[in-house]
């Protein structure tokens, strides 16, 4: 009875494991990339919201906005950029 696999089968197993590990690393990198883009988009939305929220009611009115419309305006502007 032989307990040790032949070198050929070990190479085959290593090749399969390496291929799967590389595929997993690519998927993780893609997931991280999209997560990072989402965080950046969220930060952009937040900074635009904060900039509008700091304006006076008169300044908002000059832009055609009321204070309760700031959120919608920020999201609509985001939709136009995509």
Secondary structure, DSSP 4 states (H G I P E B T S, - for coil): ---SPPHHHHHHHHHHHHHHHHHHHHHHHHHHHHHHHHHHHHHHHHHHHHHHHTS-HHHHHHTT--GGGHHHHHHHHHHHH-
